[in-house]
Amino acid sequence: MPHGYVQDDISPEELERQRALYGPFTQAVRELVDATIRTTVDDDEVRRAQAEIEAITARLRSSQLEGSYGVRFGPTGRGRPWGNTVVGLRNACAPPLVIDHDPSANGDVWSEFHLGAAYEGPPTFVHGGVSALILDQMLGEAAGAGGRPGMTATITMTYRRPTPLGDLRAKAWIDRVEDHKTWARGHIEDAEGVTVEAEGLFVLPRWARELKAKQDAADEPPSYFE
């Protein structure tokens, strides 16, 4: 098993308990980031807030994981990438995106989300790297949703016009497949249309191909990499 994948086999009840606990907690930290960028309180209030934040950080540091969160998964094989910088439930850097999938499993995925001050590049616009980050995730999700999971090999971005901060929508789909390679396409759009497009190649790693072949031969359920 690759480093960073952890099988913890928690129960559905424990999963929902953690989701209900950490989701709002992370959102509170996300709001703190936004408030930090846009606050206009006086100097003394900033210093008091800093001291309080440092104290809270020390409390949270008293017990923590070693290294990154990775991907955790249970008996169903469905991964929980809660540290992911785009969709991570426990990552305050993530917008986060909630990605919907076409039930026909043809690889079509989409997400509606809001990008605020923390994602700014040029004034009032989304940083181009953030757009690339989001579309990398969306294209990978499309590949996985269509039963063609893989790691990003290449991704090409075409910026049609600046993407404004605010309410946005992203879509992605599988373009074509060849053996263990999958090409996906997608875009981000605002109310006036497409702002940035992407095409990416996703390759299923050798270890995952070997594991999938063993599971298929044994008629086992899909594993965590799907």
Backbone bond lengths (Angstrom), bond angles and torsions (degrees), N, CA, C in turn:
res aa  C-N    CA-C-N  psi(-1)  N-CA   C-N-CA  omega(-1)  CA-C   N-CA-C  phi
1 M - - - 1.471 - - 1.529 109.73 -
2 P 1.315 118.97 131.80 1.462 121.01 -179.29 1.528 111.97 -62.06
3 H 1.317 115.75 151.17 1.459 120.90 177.54 1.523 110.15 -60.49
4 G 1.321 116.23 137.17 1.457 120.89 177.35 1.513 114.07 101.13
5 Y 1.339 117.51 -14.01 1.465 121.39 175.17 1.529 107.78 -95.93
6 V 1.327 116.13 123.17 1.468 121.14 -173.98 1.526 109.61 -125.35
7 Q 1.315 116.72 121.57 1.458 120.64 176.24 1.528 108.39 -92.21
8 D 1.337 116.18 111.82 1.459 119.03 -177.94 1.524 113.03 -111.56
9 D 1.337 117.41 -15.85 1.468 122.18 173.62 1.526 113.25 52.87
10 I 1.329 117.68 42.42 1.456 118.63 177.00 1.529 109.90 -73.56
11 S 1.306 115.96 155.45 1.461 121.26 -178.42 1.526 110.73 -73.50
12 P 1.332 117.70 159.73 1.469 119.84 175.46 1.525 112.45 -56.83
13 E 1.331 116.32 -36.28 1.465 120.30 179.20 1.530 111.37 -65.25
14 E 1.339 116.34 -42.08 1.457 120.01 178.81 1.521 110.92 -68.60
15 L 1.319 116.56 -36.07 1.454 120.52 176.76 1.527 111.04 -59.70
16 E 1.316 116.83 -46.89 1.463 120.79 -179.93 1.515 111.78 -67.85
17 R 1.349 116.90 -34.42 1.468 120.00 176.85 1.524 110.16 -62.35
18 Q 1.337 116.27 -45.76 1.459 119.95 179.93 1.522 111.40 -66.22
19 R 1.322 116.60 -39.85 1.459 120.12 179.41 1.534 110.30 -61.67
20 A 1.329 116.16 -43.78 1.468 120.66 -179.38 1.528 111.75 -68.41
21 L 1.328 117.35 -28.49 1.469 121.31 179.88 1.524 111.94 -79.85
22 Y 1.338 115.78 -52.86 1.456 119.63 -171.11 1.527 114.21 -82.78
23 G 1.324 118.38 -25.78 1.455 120.04 178.45 1.524 112.18 -58.77
24 P 1.324 118.78 -57.05 1.468 120.27 178.12 1.533 113.53 -64.28
25 F 1.331 116.26 -34.06 1.462 119.97 178.98 1.533 110.39 -62.51
26 T 1.327 116.52 -47.21 1.461 120.72 179.67 1.517 111.24 -65.02
27 Q 1.324 116.88 -37.30 1.459 119.73 178.14 1.528 111.22 -63.50
28 A 1.329 116.49 -35.86 1.468 119.96 177.01 1.526 110.65 -63.08
29 V 1.346 117.21 -39.92 1.462 120.59 177.77 1.529 110.12 -67.86
30 R 1.322 116.43 -38.24 1.470 121.30 177.35 1.533 110.52 -60.55
31 E 1.336 115.69 -41.70 1.466 119.63 177.15 1.529 110.93 -65.13
32 L 1.337 116.14 -34.71 1.464 120.11 177.23 1.523 110.87 -62.88
33 V 1.334 117.14 -42.01 1.468 120.89 177.99 1.516 110.28 -59.60
34 D 1.330 116.97 -46.32 1.461 120.85 179.98 1.531 110.61 -63.23
35 A 1.327 116.02 -42.53 1.463 119.80 179.97 1.524 111.14 -65.24
36 T 1.333 116.72 -36.11 1.465 121.29 178.82 1.528 111.13 -61.76
37 I 1.321 116.03 -40.77 1.466 120.08 -179.53 1.522 111.67 -67.91
38 R 1.336 116.43 -37.98 1.463 119.31 -167.41 1.526 114.97 -107.92
39 T 1.331 117.67 1.47 1.461 119.33 -177.38 1.530 112.06 -67.12
40 T 1.330 114.97 149.00 1.471 121.05 174.42 1.530 110.82 -128.58
41 V 1.349 116.38 22.01 1.464 119.36 179.22 1.529 109.33 -67.20
42 D 1.338 116.18 166.42 1.464 119.37 -175.69 1.528 112.24 -74.98
43 D 1.324 116.28 170.67 1.460 122.48 -173.61 1.524 112.55 -58.80
44 D 1.329 117.23 -43.77 1.459 120.33 -177.93 1.522 111.06 -63.20
45 E 1.338 117.00 -37.66 1.467 120.25 178.85 1.529 110.60 -66.77
46 V 1.320 116.97 -37.77 1.470 120.32 176.53 1.522 110.28 -62.75
47 R 1.336 117.24 -43.09 1.468 120.26 -179.67 1.524 110.97 -65.39
48 R 1.338 117.36 -40.81 1.478 120.12 177.44 1.528 110.65 -63.10
49 A 1.335 115.91 -43.60 1.464 119.86 179.70 1.524 110.47 -62.98
50 Q 1.321 116.95 -40.11 1.461 120.26 178.88 1.524 110.65 -60.52
51 A 1.306 117.52 -44.95 1.470 121.05 -179.89 1.524 110.83 -61.96
52 E 1.346 116.72 -41.36 1.460 120.29 179.26 1.527 111.24 -66.33
53 I 1.331 116.37 -40.75 1.466 120.20 179.49 1.525 110.33 -65.86
54 E 1.330 116.76 -41.23 1.467 119.88 178.32 1.524 110.90 -62.53
55 A 1.337 117.23 -37.77 1.470 120.66 178.55 1.524 110.60 -66.72
56 I 1.318 117.61 -42.10 1.470 121.33 178.27 1.524 110.23 -64.33
57 T 1.333 116.88 -41.74 1.462 120.26 178.50 1.519 110.91 -60.59
58 A 1.336 117.34 -41.84 1.469 120.72 178.74 1.528 110.75 -62.69
59 R 1.337 117.28 -39.05 1.472 120.16 177.38 1.519 111.25 -62.90
60 L 1.311 117.51 -43.43 1.465 120.81 -178.95 1.527 111.47 -70.67
61 R 1.341 117.28 -30.08 1.457 120.78 178.47 1.527 112.74 -71.49
62 S 1.328 118.16 -13.83 1.467 120.97 -176.32 1.522 112.89 -64.33
63 S 1.329 116.58 -20.76 1.467 120.59 175.70 1.513 107.71 -152.75
64 Q 1.344 116.56 116.09 1.457 119.02 -177.17 1.523 111.30 -154.56
65 L 1.327 115.94 167.11 1.452 122.41 178.09 1.520 110.01 -70.81
66 E 1.311 116.04 156.09 1.459 120.73 170.39 1.529 107.49 -86.86
67 G 1.308 116.58 130.55 1.450 119.80 178.03 1.514 112.67 73.48
68 S 1.331 116.26 -153.52 1.461 121.57 -176.55 1.534 111.05 -84.67
69 Y 1.332 114.98 173.25 1.467 119.54 -179.23 1.526 111.61 -74.42
70 G 1.305 117.56 -34.86 1.463 120.89 -178.75 1.513 112.21 71.27
71 V 1.320 115.67 -153.57 1.464 122.37 175.81 1.519 107.80 -122.32
72 R 1.317 115.83 123.85 1.461 121.46 179.05 1.520 108.79 -108.71
73 F 1.310 116.25 146.10 1.451 119.32 -176.09 1.528 110.51 -148.62
74 G 1.338 114.54 155.83 1.454 121.24 -178.24 1.515 112.20 -113.42
75 P 1.342 117.96 -158.49 1.464 122.29 -174.39 1.528 114.21 -61.19
76 T 1.328 117.97 -29.63 1.460 120.52 -178.32 1.519 112.49 -76.86
77 G 1.335 116.86 -14.38 1.451 120.54 -178.49 1.513 114.16 86.59
78 R 1.340 117.22 -3.90 1.464 120.65 -179.36 1.515 110.12 -75.13
79 G 1.344 116.61 121.44 1.451 120.25 -175.73 1.515 113.22 -78.51
80 R 1.336 115.48 152.83 1.460 122.58 174.75 1.535 107.91 -118.70
81 P 1.335 117.81 90.44 1.468 120.63 179.54 1.521 110.72 -85.16
82 W 1.317 117.34 60.46 1.464 121.12 -171.23 1.519 113.60 -71.63
83 G 1.321 118.24 -9.18 1.457 120.56 174.85 1.521 112.78 -97.13
84 N 1.323 116.97 -2.61 1.460 122.59 -175.98 1.524 111.52 -58.73
85 T 1.322 117.05 139.02 1.464 121.37 -173.76 1.524 113.90 -78.45
86 V 1.349 118.28 -3.35 1.460 121.58 175.77 1.522 111.65 -112.89
87 V 1.335 116.86 -43.06 1.474 120.68 -174.54 1.526 113.09 -118.43
88 G 1.332 117.90 5.60 1.461 120.79 -172.19 1.521 114.72 -67.29
89 L 1.321 116.12 120.99 1.459 121.96 178.17 1.525 112.00 -60.58
90 R 1.342 116.86 -31.60 1.457 120.83 -177.14 1.529 112.65 -105.61
91 N 1.309 117.92 13.04 1.459 121.33 -178.29 1.515 109.66 -110.44
92 A 1.321 117.22 108.44 1.459 121.58 -178.94 1.521 112.28 -70.77
93 C 1.347 118.26 -12.51 1.463 120.69 174.02 1.522 111.27 -76.12
94 A 1.332 116.96 -22.80 1.463 121.22 -178.72 1.524 110.51 -76.45
95 P 1.351 118.57 147.77 1.479 118.75 -179.08 1.523 115.24 -53.05
96 P 1.332 124.66 -40.32 1.463 129.06 -14.66 1.523 110.22 -90.92
97 L 1.323 116.94 157.68 1.451 120.31 175.20 1.520 110.46 -84.37
98 V 1.323 115.63 137.24 1.464 122.09 167.29 1.518 104.87 -105.82
99 I 1.316 117.44 115.05 1.457 121.84 -171.30 1.528 110.14 -102.72
100 D 1.323 115.75 125.08 1.466 122.14 177.85 1.518 109.54 -94.44
101 H 1.344 114.91 147.19 1.456 121.62 -177.82 1.520 110.74 -120.57
102 D 1.319 116.49 142.70 1.452 121.38 173.60 1.525 108.95 -66.21
103 P 1.340 119.03 125.04 1.464 120.77 -177.22 1.525 114.26 -63.10
104 S 1.319 117.93 -15.37 1.464 120.29 179.62 1.529 111.99 -77.19
105 A 1.317 116.49 -3.51 1.474 123.16 176.78 1.520 112.31 60.13
106 N 1.328 116.75 36.69 1.463 119.51 177.47 1.524 112.78 -94.87
107 G 1.331 116.43 2.94 1.457 120.64 175.73 1.504 115.35 99.31
108 D 1.329 119.10 -4.99 1.464 120.42 178.69 1.527 110.52 -72.35
109 V 1.329 116.84 128.49 1.469 121.83 177.94 1.526 108.94 -136.56
110 W 1.322 116.21 156.09 1.462 120.41 178.64 1.522 109.38 -155.04
111 S 1.321 116.23 162.25 1.456 121.25 179.83 1.519 109.46 -155.42
112 E 1.312 116.35 139.55 1.456 122.79 172.50 1.526 107.39 -111.54
113 F 1.333 117.15 132.33 1.455 120.64 -172.01 1.522 109.88 -154.11
114 H 1.315 114.56 170.79 1.471 121.60 -179.70 1.525 108.73 -124.87
115 L 1.322 116.40 129.92 1.459 121.13 175.39 1.527 108.78 -114.10
116 G 1.331 115.32 118.98 1.455 121.41 -178.00 1.517 112.44 -102.86
117 A 1.311 115.74 -154.20 1.461 122.73 -171.32 1.525 114.04 -59.39
118 A 1.316 117.59 -27.86 1.464 120.36 -176.96 1.529 112.87 -69.57
119 Y 1.324 118.09 -11.86 1.461 121.61 -174.91 1.527 112.39 -113.43
120 E 1.319 116.25 17.27 1.458 121.57 -176.22 1.521 112.46 -76.61
121 G 1.352 114.90 139.26 1.455 122.57 169.27 1.514 106.87 -112.84
122 P 1.351 117.80 -100.64 1.464 119.16 170.06 1.532 109.35 -61.54
123 P 1.296 119.08 148.27 1.468 120.87 -176.95 1.525 112.87 -49.33
124 T 1.315 115.55 125.95 1.471 127.53 178.17 1.526 113.69 74.68
125 F 1.342 117.54 1.75 1.460 120.07 -178.83 1.532 111.16 -120.18
126 V 1.326 115.38 155.56 1.461 121.80 177.85 1.531 109.95 -70.30
127 H 1.319 116.78 138.34 1.460 121.98 175.11 1.531 108.60 -60.31
128 G 1.343 116.91 136.01 1.458 120.40 -179.56 1.519 113.27 -59.16
129 G 1.333 116.65 -32.90 1.458 120.04 177.98 1.512 112.61 -67.94
130 V 1.319 116.33 -31.48 1.469 120.33 176.76 1.531 109.71 -68.14
131 S 1.326 116.59 -41.19 1.468 119.89 176.45 1.529 110.19 -59.42
132 A 1.332 117.12 -42.85 1.458 121.17 178.50 1.520 111.26 -64.15
133 L 1.317 115.96 -41.19 1.465 121.42 178.09 1.527 110.84 -58.28
134 I 1.326 115.91 -47.73 1.458 120.98 -177.95 1.522 111.08 -66.24
135 L 1.332 117.15 -43.93 1.459 118.87 -178.12 1.529 112.32 -71.24
136 D 1.318 117.87 -31.18 1.465 120.29 172.72 1.527 109.79 -58.40
137 Q 1.320 116.63 -46.20 1.457 121.40 178.60 1.532 110.93 -64.25
138 M 1.328 116.87 -45.17 1.462 120.76 -177.63 1.529 111.49 -63.16
139 L 1.318 117.69 -44.03 1.457 120.52 179.74 1.528 110.93 -65.19
140 G 1.345 116.03 -39.96 1.459 119.37 176.34 1.516 112.19 -63.84
141 E 1.332 116.48 -38.36 1.465 120.61 177.49 1.526 110.35 -64.66
142 A 1.333 117.34 -38.77 1.456 120.83 178.59 1.522 110.62 -62.50
143 A 1.326 116.26 -44.90 1.461 119.95 178.29 1.524 110.98 -59.59
144 G 1.335 116.25 -45.91 1.461 119.96 179.36 1.516 112.97 -65.62
145 A 1.348 116.48 -40.43 1.457 120.94 -178.92 1.520 111.67 -64.24
146 G 1.336 116.44 -28.81 1.457 120.68 178.48 1.517 112.94 -90.09
147 G 1.340 116.41 13.93 1.459 120.04 179.64 1.508 113.84 75.94
148 R 1.338 117.39 19.90 1.459 122.85 -177.60 1.527 111.02 -126.65
149 P 1.343 118.78 54.34 1.463 120.47 -175.95 1.518 111.96 -63.75
150 G 1.328 115.92 153.09 1.453 119.56 178.28 1.507 111.94 -174.56
151 M 1.319 115.35 173.14 1.452 122.81 176.65 1.529 108.95 -96.33
152 T 1.321 117.28 149.55 1.453 121.26 179.85 1.528 110.32 -65.48
153 A 1.333 116.19 124.31 1.465 121.64 174.57 1.521 110.03 -99.58
154 T 1.329 116.15 -47.75 1.469 120.98 175.15 1.521 108.58 -144.12
155 I 1.323 115.85 152.82 1.462 120.51 173.40 1.531 107.87 -146.48
156 T 1.312 115.35 134.44 1.463 121.97 -178.97 1.515 109.06 -119.15
157 M 1.327 116.48 127.96 1.457 122.36 -178.37 1.522 110.40 -106.99
158 T 1.323 116.68 140.95 1.462 122.79 172.34 1.518 107.84 -126.70
159 Y 1.331 116.06 111.87 1.463 121.23 -177.38 1.529 108.68 -92.16
160 R 1.330 116.21 107.65 1.463 121.62 -177.31 1.528 111.24 -76.26
161 R 1.306 116.41 -40.03 1.460 122.56 177.69 1.523 107.72 -164.50
162 P 1.331 119.23 165.56 1.465 120.39 179.85 1.529 111.51 -59.33
163 T 1.319 115.36 141.38 1.462 121.58 177.70 1.523 108.61 -93.46
164 P 1.316 119.05 117.75 1.468 120.00 -177.66 1.527 111.80 -73.92
165 L 1.309 116.29 147.14 1.461 119.98 170.25 1.532 108.71 -61.34
166 G 1.331 115.45 150.92 1.463 119.00 178.57 1.502 111.98 127.09
167 D 1.323 117.03 -150.49 1.464 122.84 -177.49 1.520 110.44 -79.16
168 L 1.339 115.94 128.40 1.454 121.98 -176.26 1.530 110.20 -138.31
169 R 1.315 114.93 167.97 1.460 121.79 177.84 1.526 107.98 -138.86
170 A 1.323 115.97 140.21 1.464 120.82 176.51 1.520 108.98 -125.54
171 K 1.329 116.21 145.50 1.458 122.50 177.92 1.525 108.39 -135.41
172 A 1.332 115.88 150.05 1.458 120.24 176.31 1.521 109.25 -152.09
173 W 1.332 115.53 156.65 1.464 120.41 -177.57 1.530 108.85 -157.94
174 I 1.333 115.51 161.59 1.458 120.98 176.53 1.528 109.04 -78.96
175 D 1.318 115.44 130.82 1.457 120.87 179.35 1.525 111.29 -92.74
176 R 1.345 116.68 -47.83 1.461 120.53 178.17 1.525 109.19 -163.08
177 V 1.335 116.17 163.75 1.465 121.21 -178.86 1.526 109.45 -134.78
178 E 1.325 113.88 153.55 1.464 120.75 177.63 1.520 107.56 -154.03
179 D 1.336 115.22 103.29 1.464 120.76 -179.24 1.525 109.77 56.83
180 H 1.350 118.62 -120.81 1.459 121.24 -178.76 1.526 112.60 -92.52
181 K 1.335 117.08 13.52 1.461 122.08 179.05 1.530 110.32 -109.41
182 T 1.311 115.70 139.92 1.460 121.21 178.83 1.523 109.63 -133.86
183 W 1.329 115.80 130.56 1.463 120.96 174.91 1.522 108.23 -103.30
184 A 1.310 116.58 130.66 1.459 121.69 179.83 1.520 109.47 -126.56
185 R 1.318 115.31 154.49 1.455 121.67 178.37 1.529 109.24 -130.72
186 G 1.329 116.09 158.53 1.458 119.22 178.02 1.510 111.65 -172.53
187 H 1.315 115.34 177.88 1.465 120.07 178.74 1.523 110.94 -157.83
188 I 1.321 114.55 165.05 1.468 123.38 170.80 1.519 106.33 -112.33
189 E 1.315 116.40 142.19 1.455 120.54 179.31 1.519 110.67 -140.05
190 D 1.343 114.97 152.81 1.450 120.58 171.39 1.525 107.57 -111.29
191 A 1.310 118.55 -164.35 1.456 121.43 -176.43 1.523 112.54 -64.62
192 E 1.337 116.62 -19.54 1.459 119.89 -176.99 1.522 113.45 -100.97
193 G 1.326 117.37 0.34 1.456 119.68 177.86 1.516 113.62 125.85
194 V 1.337 115.59 -167.32 1.464 122.67 -174.21 1.527 111.08 -70.25
195 T 1.333 115.46 135.84 1.463 121.08 176.96 1.527 112.23 -110.08
196 V 1.334 117.24 -33.83 1.465 120.73 -178.10 1.520 108.76 -149.41
197 E 1.340 115.50 141.76 1.462 122.15 -179.17 1.524 109.30 -122.06
198 A 1.339 115.31 159.10 1.467 119.43 179.16 1.515 110.24 -148.38
199 E 1.327 114.84 149.11 1.459 122.32 170.50 1.515 107.47 -132.03
200 G 1.322 117.52 134.89 1.451 120.02 -177.77 1.514 112.77 -138.90
201 L 1.327 115.12 153.04 1.458 122.91 174.43 1.521 108.10 -107.95
202 F 1.332 115.96 128.68 1.458 122.15 -178.97 1.525 109.06 -121.39
203 V 1.327 115.29 132.19 1.457 121.50 -174.48 1.523 109.31 -122.31
204 L 1.317 116.31 128.64 1.463 120.66 176.59 1.525 108.62 -74.22
205 P 1.345 118.22 120.85 1.471 120.38 -177.32 1.530 111.91 -60.69
206 R 1.322 115.70 156.35 1.468 120.86 -177.57 1.532 111.59 -57.58
207 W 1.360 116.98 -43.01 1.462 118.85 -178.28 1.526 111.07 -61.59
208 A 1.341 116.40 -36.21 1.456 120.32 -179.87 1.522 111.39 -73.24
209 R 1.336 117.11 -35.82 1.463 120.32 177.44 1.516 110.39 -64.21
210 E 1.337 116.09 -41.61 1.458 119.95 179.72 1.522 111.49 -66.43
211 L 1.351 116.43 -41.51 1.457 120.33 179.10 1.517 110.76 -65.45
212 K 1.331 117.14 -42.73 1.456 121.01 -179.53 1.527 111.19 -63.36
213 A 1.330 116.75 -39.24 1.460 120.68 178.75 1.527 110.74 -62.65
214 K 1.354 117.01 -40.52 1.459 120.61 177.99 1.523 111.07 -65.72
215 Q 1.337 116.63 -41.10 1.462 120.36 179.86 1.524 111.41 -66.61
216 D 1.336 115.77 -40.86 1.463 119.40 178.42 1.523 110.71 -63.07
217 A 1.341 116.54 -40.79 1.466 120.68 -179.71 1.518 111.65 -66.40
218 A 1.341 116.23 -33.71 1.468 120.75 -179.22 1.521 112.38 -92.48
219 D 1.344 116.80 0.41 1.467 122.64 -178.10 1.525 110.70 57.24
220 E 1.348 115.69 42.45 1.455 121.53 178.21 1.521 110.07 -90.77
221 P 1.351 117.07 159.51 1.474 119.38 177.58 1.513 110.82 -67.59
222 P 1.344 118.61 156.91 1.466 121.75 178.09 1.518 111.18 -55.83
223 S 1.333 116.05 151.05 1.457 120.88 -176.57 1.516 110.94 -100.00
224 Y 1.344 115.09 -170.34 1.444 122.99 -168.17 1.504 115.06 -67.14
225 F 1.346 117.62 -17.83 1.451 117.87 -176.17 1.520 111.83 -82.97
226 E 1.324 119.04 0.92 1.460 120.80 -179.53 1.498 111.96 -101.04
